[in-house]
Amino acid sequence: MKLRSLGRTGLKVSALGLGTMTWGEQNTEAEGHAQMDAAVAHGVNLFDAAEMYPVPPKAETTGRTEETIGTWFAARPGAREKVVLATKITGPGPGFGWLRDSGTRFTWEHLVHAVEGSLRRLRTDRIDLYQLHWPDRHVNSFGKLDWTVSPDEPITPPEVTLEALDRLVRSGKILHIGLSNETPWGLMKFLAASDAKGWPRVGSIQNPYSLLNRSFEVGLAEIAVREEVGLLAYSPLAMGMLTGKFKGGAVWPADARLTLFERFVRYRTPIGMAQSEKYVALAHEHGLDPAHLALAFVTKQPWLASTLVGATSVPQLEHNLRAADVVLTPEVIAGVERIHKESPNPCP
């Protein structure tokens, strides 16, 4: 497994990282432990979690994913030193009434409370990469393309958030910071404030990136390269849509996330399914596994630090991790671009 620089943090992370949001919902603690064992055995050193995981978020399950990682650390002496540990603070919005008295903001009070909770659940004394799960303002993320001005919307200024994060970095509780589901404007505002004040600099941005959603290339990719902010790509398989297991008119796997949870509609659209089947056909045409094609395409990008891969079983995880050795030919890339031009970013 190749290691890549994570922005200017000095951290080296595996080209494929381990996503964890199924642990505590679709996976038991023991299954989460088995996935971590398998990932480390394959050279993965980046584990990405969040205080609100597992997904879909519920009051009774929030924190279970971090707890699963914590018990894995406790049961395996020395394991913590092998892992670049990333987690996130939940952003503001409806539906999280059980967190910090009905809502979270990126202020000192919320940040220190969230960090302390994550440290306790993770059973560690520091978090290597602490991320803001989504912006503290209205943005067109999570499948939205439209954006409307909200003049009365409460927004925590990036300067306030960075000053609080600076205190946490100086305390040693977090080492580096990152953003998630962020926009070009937001990323540049954080970078400018850090440069002006000497506060911690954003080292990573965790946004969706896949064959069905290359919107990162519009604006953010240039910033990522020129400002050295590594992309942690999530949903590289579009919640499994790009693996070929979901086909129009066919019976979908009963245990798949898109089958179990109707709320996940980002990739479950007619155009998303149609374009997925074209990419699956392209993979078969060139003797490739569809999942390997999808993952290899994401991982080859120059702005990519790590591609986050989640799974619900060890065989599934190990199969996906084998994509680290896949090199796409010019003919395959040409086929990808042809399909992309037919319907760019059908599932933003």
Protein Blocks (a to p, Z undefined) as FASTA:
>chain_A
ZZddehjnopacdfbdcdfklgoplpcfklmmmmmmmmmmnopabdcddfkbccdddfkl
goklmmmmmmmmmmmghklmmpccddddddedehilmgggiiadddfklmmmmmmmmmmm
nopabdfbacdfbacbdddeehiabdcddfkbccddfklmmmmmmmmmmnomambdcdeh
iafklmmmmmmmmmmnopacdfbdcddddfklcklmnojlmmmmmnopacddehklgnol
mnopacghiacdfkbmklmmmklmmlmcfklmmmmmmmmmmmmmnopafklmmmmmmmmp
mkbmbdcdddfbfklmmmmmmmmmpccdfklmmmmmmmmmmoghkbZZ
